[in-house]
Amino acid sequence: MKKILVATTALVAVSGFAVSASASEKIKLSVGGYMEQWAGITSQDDAFDNKNAFQSDTEIHFKGSTTLDNGIEVGAVVELEGETSGDQIDEQYLYVNGSFGQIKLGEDDGAADDMGITAPAVGPVGVNDGDLTNWVDAYLPDTVPSDGDDPKITYFTPVMGGFRAGVSYTDSDKSKNAGGTGGNLGQTTTEGLPVVSAGLTFDHDFDGVALGLSAVGEHKGQGNWYGLGANVGFGNFTVGGSWGHIEDDYGVNDRQTAGDETDTYDIGVAYAMDAAKVSLTYAYSDYGNRSTSAMSNGISPSNTGEISTVDLGLAYQLGAGVAWKSSIFWFDDDNNNSAADNDGYGAVTGLRLDF
């Protein structure tokens, strides 16, 4: 698979760049990004310690591109974490756009992560791969549990009749450059598992009814995860949901013991009214892949259990690049280690700045 992808990419690149090697203008980077500052209050079982009442997430993005004389666009993206982190550079990659589609090379999310559709949610907490675990001790439902932004090559086809396909390949899930910490062993490591990520989407507007569909998945180790998603927009409403399944041997090599399978789904509805949006979203997961690391109370949960969570979200655009967002959420995590059972609720509010 790796040789096929590399050979295909080389053929496209050579045929495209052979026409003209000179760019009309040298690449100049622009600065952008976002800042999120949240304040929240939560209630969970007495056995668990409350987490910080204030949370933040900030990234500075450097982006730039140029168009070659033959019409092909070449660009670069570097995303810098705004807080001290073992993974200080979040993503960094170059891309090539043309009539053939798009090629990306570098540390970026895979095709499945880019293309997966989930239920609408506008609040800061959400239910599907959101910020729930920033506020409480619980399992985090995720219908698109992609491997992450290890160094990889990705190809997306052009949009044809509403359809678009994508595929990514990385030769090591531990090769991200992060100072050799946190399981990331640098880009010269010989350790880790190869990952193949793929997706197919369909987007079309049928006389005022917008339909979005996705089918995505990844192969890693001895197994796979795969999922489906759909959103339907009509008037001011958007209704949607998604489902994902993780096989018990996903991410496991032939010398390791497989865990348990995981099934997750979410469903939600959002309503937009001028500058305001509101959403109500629910997620459920019957999980078998939870980390057994000790939680805030020192107890190690079982890798198996089930969780339900609901989020009522609000987003209001105060001005250009300034949004006030709030979430009221509830969760019930029934872990197979009863000492790790947890349930509760919370409220979070704050601002997101895009620049």
N, C-alpha and C positions, 0 to 999 in steps of 0.2 A: 504493500500500500504506500509506504514511504517513497519508494523509488518511482512509483507511478505519479504521485503528487509532485515530486520534485521535477521529474521530467516534463510533466504537463506545464508546470509553472515556467520552466526555463523556455519551452517552446513558445508560449504566449509572450513572454517578455522579450525574447529575441525578435520575434516577428513584429512586435509593436514598436520596439525601440530602433529597429533597423531603418525605419523610414527617416527618422531624424533624431540625432543625439543631442541637439542643442535645445536648451530651455529658453523660453521667451523672457523669463525673469527669475532671478535667484530667489530661493525660498526665504521668506521673512516670517518669523514666528509672531503670532498674536497671543495675548494673555487672556485667559478666561478661567472658568471654574465655578465653584459654589461654596457657600458656607451655611451650615445648619446649626442652630443653637436651640436646645430644647430644655424645658423644665417639666418635671412630672412628679406625680404621687402615685404610689402603688400599695396594694394590700395583698399579701400572700400568706401562706401558712406560717404559724409562729416559729416553726423549726428552721425557717430560712431567714437569712439576713437581708434587709432591704438594701438595694443597690443605690448608687448615687442619684440624687434628685435632679442633677444637671448633666446633660449629655451633649456632645457636639460631634460634627463631622465636617471637615473642610478639605477641599482639594484645589490646587492651582493647576490649570491646564495650559500647556504651551502647544499651539497648533499652527501649522503653516503648509502651504501647497503651492505648486507652480504647474502651469500647463505647457507641455512641450509643443514644439511646432507641428507635430502630427496630431494634436488634440488630446493626447493622453495626459491625465492629471496624476502627479506624483506628490504625495504629502507625508507629513510626519505628525505624530501625536505623542506628547509626554505628559503624564499625569502625576503630580507631586502631592503626597499626603501633607495636609496642613498641620498635623500633630506628629510628634516624634514617634517613629514606628520602625519595627524591624524590617518592614517592607516599605521603605520610605518612598520609592518610586512605585506607584500602584500599577500603571500600565505604560508601556512605551513600544511603539510600533510604527512602521511605515506602511503606506497603502498606495496602490496603483489602480486608478479608475479608467475605464475605457468602454468601448462598445462590447468588449468581451465579458464585462462584469467588473468585479473588484477582487484584487489580491491583497492580503495583509500579511506582513511578516514581522514577528516580534512577540513581546509579552502582552497578550491580550486575551480576553475571553474567547471561547470557542464558538463555532457556528451554532450549536444547540442553545447556548446561553443567549446569544444575540437574537435568535429567532423564536424562542419560546414565548407563547402568549399565556397570560394568567388572568384571573378575575380582576376587575377594576377595583382599585383602592387608592384613595387620595390622601389619607392621613399619614402622619409620620411613623406610626407603629406597623400597621398592616398585619396580614396573617400569613403571607406566603413569602418566605425568605426575607422577612422584614426585620424590624428592630425589637421584636418581642423579648429576645433574650438579653437585650441591653438593660431591661427593666426588671425582669423576674427570672427565676430559675426554672427552665422548662425546655422541652424539646422544640426545635424550630421547624415547622412544616415547610417543605420545599418541593414543588412539582417539577422544577428544572434544576436539579442538583449538580450543576456542571463542575468540572474538575478545577476550573479557575484559569488564571492568566499566566500559565507557564509559557516559555518560548514555543511558538508554533507557526505554522503556515496555514492560511485560511483562504478559501476561494468561494466567492458568491457569484452565481450566474446573474445575467441581466433579468429584469422582470419581463416575463413572457405570458401574456394573457392573464395577468394577476398572480402567476406562480413565480416563486423564486426558490432556488435550492442553494445550500451551502455545505461545505465540508472542511474540517480542520484536522491537522495531524500534529502531535507533539511526541517527541521520542522519549521524554522523561517527565513524569509528573513532579519531580523533585528538583528540576533544573532552573527554577526561577532565581535570578540574581537578587538575593536579599541578605547579603553579608554572611551567608552560610549558617543562618539561624532559623529556628522554627521549622525544621524539616526541609528547608530550601537549601540545597547544597551547591548552588552556583551553576553556571552554564557549562562547566567542564566536567560535571559529575558523570560517572558511568552507572549510577544507581537510578532507581525509579522505574515506573511502568509507562509504556507507550499508551497514548490515548487517541482514539478516533472519534470525532464529534461531527454530527450531521443534522441537518434540518430541512424542512420544506414548509413554505408558507403560501397562503393564498389570501389576497386582499382585493376586494372589489366593492364598488358602490352600485347597488341595485335600486335606482330611482329613489334615492334618499335613505335607503337602508344599507349601512356599511357592514360588511362581513369580513372578519379576520379569522383565519384558521391556521393552526400550526401542528406539525408532527416532528418531534425532535428526539434525539437520543445520543448516547455515548457508549463506546466499548472501552473498558479498562480492566486489565488483569484477565480474569477468567469469565467476567460477566458484563452485563449491560444495565443501563437504565434507559427508560424511554417514556415519552409522555405525549399527551394531546392537549390542545387548548383552543378555545373559541371565544370571540367577542362579537356581539351584534349591537350596532348603534342605530337608533331611530329617534328622530326629534332630539330632545335634550337628554335622552336616556342611553346608557350603555349597560348591557347585561352580558355576563360572561362567566367562564369557569375553566378549570384545567384539571388534569389527572396525571399523576406520574407513578411509575413503578420502578423500584430498585431491586435488582436480583441479589440473592444472598452472597454471590461470589463476585459482585462488582468491586473492583479495586483490590482484589485478592489474588496473589500469585499462586503458583501450583505447590508452594511449600507452606502456605498459610491455611488456617481453618476458616471456612466461610461462616458468616454471621447469620442473620435472618433477613427475610425479605421485608420491604417497606412499600406501603401503598398510601398515597396522599391525594387529596382532592381539595379544590376550593371553588366557591361560587359567590358571585356578588353582583351588585347593581350600583350604578352611579348616576347622578343627575346633575346637570350643569345649568346654571342660571346666571347669565351675565358673567360677573367676575368671580362668582362663587361656585364651588362644586362640593357635593356631599356623596358619600358612599357607605354602603353596608356590606360587609364581606365576612364569610365564614370559611374556615378550613378545618379539616379532620385528617389525622395521620395515624395509621396503624404501623408503628415503626419497629424496625429491627436493627438499625444501624447507629443508635445513639452512642456518643462517647461515654465511657464509664469513668471519666475523670471526676474527682471529688467536686461537689458543688459548694456554694457559700457556707453551708452548714457542715461541711466536711464529709458528708455521706456520698458514696459512689452509687449512681443509679444503675439499674439494669440497662442493657442495650435494647430491651424490648418494652413495649407499652403502647399506649394510645393517648392522643391529645385532641381536644376540640378547642377552638379559639374564635372569637368574634371581634371585629373592629368596626366602630362607627367613626368615619373620618370626615373632616371638613377642611377645605382649602379655599382661601380667599386671596385673590390677587390685589394687593394694596397699591401696586404701581409696577412700572417696568422692572422686572427682575427681583421684585420683593413680594413674597407670599407668606401669609399667616396660615399655619396648619395646626390642626388639633386631632387627637384620637381619644376615644373612650373605648377601652378594650376589656375583655373577659377571657379567662382560659381555665381549662381543667385538664391537668396532666396526670393520667393514671398509669404510673410506672409499675413494672412487674416486681420491683423492690418496693414494698409498701412504705418503707421509711423515706423513699424519694418521691412519693406522691405529693403533688402540689396543685393548688388552685387559687384563684384570686382575680383581681381586677385592677384597673388603673386609669389614669387620665394624663395625657401629655399634650403640651402646647408649645409653640415657639415660632421662629421665623426661618425661612429659607431664602437666601440671597443668591441669585445667579448673576454672574458677571463675565 
